[in-house]
């Protein structure tokens, strides 16, 4: 469209009446009306304040008729207000020129003013809106959440800086794209999208969504309505919570640790809201209160406040109110009635409040202080019933302010008031035995007590009757309600003999305690002479305690001629602090024992060190237990390592077995290569059993007894043993039993055999020799079984393990089956092997014996009762065909070789197979095409998400999907646990073709 031509106007006027129109046109304020001034006719142009230069392009004249000669004139505006002038102009003007009289011009001006005001208002509103929009955009661009606006077709119309940055797009590239294309790389909306639900329901929706790059988002959708109330679009807000999700697992473990800590500490931890509702209380509340934490949650504050003692309930409620309203720390003691009706004292305290989701909470600790309160009651009883006079003195006069009943009795007063407001010097003679005035000396004693905290001294007091008596006084500085006072404890020591007798009895009790304690206790002076030792210390060295007294400790205990360099007693006397040392000692009979020595310095009255007290603990058994624990840790580490080896090795075997079976499928029965492939398959399955055996020996397994044949166990164990003993030792085996079936745990029997063979090999380690294993059936009659404990007459298998080593010394035979007894060097054995063998054999109803001769070797005989042999099941003449199918299977394994082999094997069985090497990718595929698959087969051990977790996520999407879980080894999963999770089948690798085919068919048919 072409722009309209400007309207050329000329003005005829006089005076100030036309100034407004002049201002309007000359100020270019009507540029939108396309008006241009080309001429002005005034009698006095200067009167309106304008001087027109020629260069302005405006024609100035005093006679309006001169305008008729102007080219392109379109309009004359007459502003004089004279009718005759207006008529003249209208009559004489050229035909193409229009005229606007002064009335029209004024109306025109008024309309312009109104329009100009509207324009100004609109401009101001536009500026305000623009500023508001800029402010909103700045706010939205500064937050961490992704905020975007999309229409009903999921096209993004606007997004903040985080929205564009999270998908690596500029704002220009962002607008117009679909949200599911930008985030999910999809061609259609995501299943379960909260934005879709918001559009459908008209309500705010939220969900957690994972994008293909592994990021996790918390998404909310908010509906946007137009003027008619219809949904015009959706505002989507996303917050990335990937790090939060990744930390949840670690947080769970941490929470487990802290939950264990909270459960086992004696104090109760709690959380309550402002309304008194208990939102958390530790389970140990039941031990203290009698009610379980579930009962407290259910009943709320009624169960708690309703059982507080009536004298305490107001105090408790006010404390809780101040906690929430004023932030004052809760610190209150009160009584509460247990479920069994008993009253207990508790100390309730909280450090303050916290607010979460608009609700104010308080955390605190509740302690059972019933025992302390009882103790305080006892102390009060002690105060009231103490035979000593106990008084309080207050500054600045230091006169008595309180006293117990013994004070009244000791000073012969009738009542407490008789000595209150008196000073200690007023119930004393004028002078003390040392000649000092009682008043002066009393103030000195008080001053020292206040300076040092306490002061003990002898003093002569005087009763009300005037009778003097010797006493001991203990002044102790105490603080009560912020004021420092002195407590005076006065004891009448007139009857010294009674006191000495009490001391003698105390020493006797002390001696009795020393003699009956299990620890060795010895008192040694600074010259290392033994002053006293108890019976237990003598027993450590197999001597009477009296033989040590008066002798040097280093000679008697360490057989040295000088003080031991490591002696903790030397350290204790030098430092004045306790010292400790762990050492090995030897008795006179040559036996050794380990001991832990604690030495405590002893002091004389002047504070000098007079010697030390030595406490000795025999830690020989403790050392053995520590050695056992270290061995257990080694076995645990071995178990962990063997688990990893088992997983990797079984994966390798799976590849070998699977590809071998696939090759067999291609090779005809008559071909020689098929025989070779069968041997490879057979060896792989035997290797699988070897892995199982490694795990059985390195990890704790559940005992499972069933009828087993010993012959195959012996043969397999010897094959396993051959690689672990020196080649200088020959192994012979003789299995001559007609029936070799026993009721046993095969793993434990194998363990017995390997332990016996390992000991035999150790006996021949230096010179080599022959290790012989024999299995023979024998009959034991009544006379024969009399030499074996707990055996009954009958048929037995005798398993014999012989070596050609040095034999066992006769003095050691009786101890050979004792726990921790070993003839091996330190760190070469724990001494548990034969004791474990003995325990296993006895638990199987058998017995184990030893025949040995020094220099000729040893033979261990294991007797196990025979049971009826297992009936052999005749194999079918023809092997049943392997079941096949046509369903679609999702096969997941992170091992590419296993994945490719499994795909080919399943396709040979007729199935349609879709594979993935990533559990995350498999889950995303299943979200999109869950209806495509009839079965999922997944490996257990995979990065990012393990097989059991993947199975759980798949069943959340489609509960009816059957899942088969495969693993080479895993401590996290078992057949039983998999079943409880809803997993249909659990297979241990390597899995042979028939096994997986039958399992698949069974699962699909049952489902």
Secondary structure as GFF3:
##gff-version 3
##sequence-region A 1 1007
A	DSSP	beta_strand	7	12	.	.	.	ID=ss1
A	DSSP	alpha_helix	19	26	.	.	.	ID=ss2
A	DSSP	three_ten_helix	31	33	.	.	.	ID=ss3
A	DSSP	beta_strand	35	41	.	.	.	ID=ss4
A	DSSP	three_ten_helix	45	48	.	.	.	ID=ss5
A	DSSP	three_ten_helix	54	56	.	.	.	ID=ss6
A	DSSP	beta_strand	59	61	.	.	.	ID=ss7
A	DSSP	three_ten_helix	64	69	.	.	.	ID=ss8
A	DSSP	beta_strand	75	78	.	.	.	ID=ss9
A	DSSP	alpha_helix	83	92	.	.	.	ID=ss10
A	DSSP	beta_strand	98	100	.	.	.	ID=ss11
A	DSSP	alpha_helix	102	142	.	.	.	ID=ss12
A	DSSP	beta_strand	146	150	.	.	.	ID=ss13
A	DSSP	beta_strand	156	159	.	.	.	ID=ss14
A	DSSP	alpha_helix	161	166	.	.	.	ID=ss15
A	DSSP	alpha_helix	171	174	.	.	.	ID=ss16
A	DSSP	alpha_helix	179	184	.	.	.	ID=ss17
A	DSSP	alpha_helix	194	201	.	.	.	ID=ss18
A	DSSP	beta_strand	205	210	.	.	.	ID=ss19
A	DSSP	beta_strand	216	225	.	.	.	ID=ss20
A	DSSP	beta_strand	231	240	.	.	.	ID=ss21
A	DSSP	alpha_helix	242	264	.	.	.	ID=ss22
A	DSSP	beta_strand	268	273	.	.	.	ID=ss23
A	DSSP	beta_strand	278	281	.	.	.	ID=ss24
A	DSSP	alpha_helix	285	289	.	.	.	ID=ss25
A	DSSP	alpha_helix	293	299	.	.	.	ID=ss26
A	DSSP	alpha_helix	301	305	.	.	.	ID=ss27
A	DSSP	alpha_helix	313	325	.	.	.	ID=ss28
A	DSSP	beta_strand	330	337	.	.	.	ID=ss29
A	DSSP	beta_strand	343	356	.	.	.	ID=ss30
A	DSSP	beta_strand	359	368	.	.	.	ID=ss31
A	DSSP	alpha_helix	370	385	.	.	.	ID=ss32
A	DSSP	beta_strand	389	394	.	.	.	ID=ss33
A	DSSP	beta_strand	399	403	.	.	.	ID=ss34
A	DSSP	alpha_helix	405	410	.	.	.	ID=ss35
A	DSSP	three_ten_helix	416	418	.	.	.	ID=ss36
A	DSSP	three_ten_helix	424	427	.	.	.	ID=ss37
A	DSSP	alpha_helix	438	452	.	.	.	ID=ss38
A	DSSP	beta_strand	454	462	.	.	.	ID=ss39
A	DSSP	beta_strand	468	480	.	.	.	ID=ss40
A	DSSP	beta_strand	483	492	.	.	.	ID=ss41
A	DSSP	alpha_helix	496	516	.	.	.	ID=ss42
A	DSSP	beta_strand	520	525	.	.	.	ID=ss43
A	DSSP	beta_strand	530	533	.	.	.	ID=ss44
A	DSSP	alpha_helix	535	540	.	.	.	ID=ss45
A	DSSP	three_ten_helix	545	547	.	.	.	ID=ss46
A	DSSP	alpha_helix	553	558	.	.	.	ID=ss47
A	DSSP	alpha_helix	568	575	.	.	.	ID=ss48
A	DSSP	beta_strand	579	586	.	.	.	ID=ss49
A	DSSP	beta_strand	592	603	.	.	.	ID=ss50
A	DSSP	beta_strand	609	618	.	.	.	ID=ss51
A	DSSP	alpha_helix	620	666	.	.	.	ID=ss52
A	DSSP	alpha_helix	672	698	.	.	.	ID=ss53
A	DSSP	beta_strand	706	709	.	.	.	ID=ss54
A	DSSP	alpha_helix	710	722	.	.	.	ID=ss55
A	DSSP	beta_strand	729	735	.	.	.	ID=ss56
A	DSSP	beta_strand	741	744	.	.	.	ID=ss57
A	DSSP	alpha_helix	746	763	.	.	.	ID=ss58
A	DSSP	beta_strand	769	780	.	.	.	ID=ss59
A	DSSP	alpha_helix	782	785	.	.	.	ID=ss60
A	DSSP	beta_strand	794	803	.	.	.	ID=ss61
A	DSSP	alpha_helix	810	813	.	.	.	ID=ss62
A	DSSP	alpha_helix	833	843	.	.	.	ID=ss63
A	DSSP	beta_strand	847	853	.	.	.	ID=ss64
A	DSSP	beta_strand	857	865	.	.	.	ID=ss65
A	DSSP	beta_strand	888	892	.	.	.	ID=ss66
A	DSSP	alpha_helix	896	908	.	.	.	ID=ss67
A	DSSP	beta_strand	912	916	.	.	.	ID=ss68
A	DSSP	alpha_helix	919	929	.	.	.	ID=ss69
A	DSSP	three_ten_helix	930	932	.	.	.	ID=ss70
A	DSSP	beta_strand	935	939	.	.	.	ID=ss71
A	DSSP	alpha_helix	947	957	.	.	.	ID=ss72
A	DSSP	beta_strand	962	967	.	.	.	ID=ss73
A	DSSP	alpha_helix	975	980	.	.	.	ID=ss74
A	DSSP	beta_strand	985	988	.	.	.	ID=ss75
A	DSSP	alpha_helix	993	1006	.	.	.	ID=ss76
###
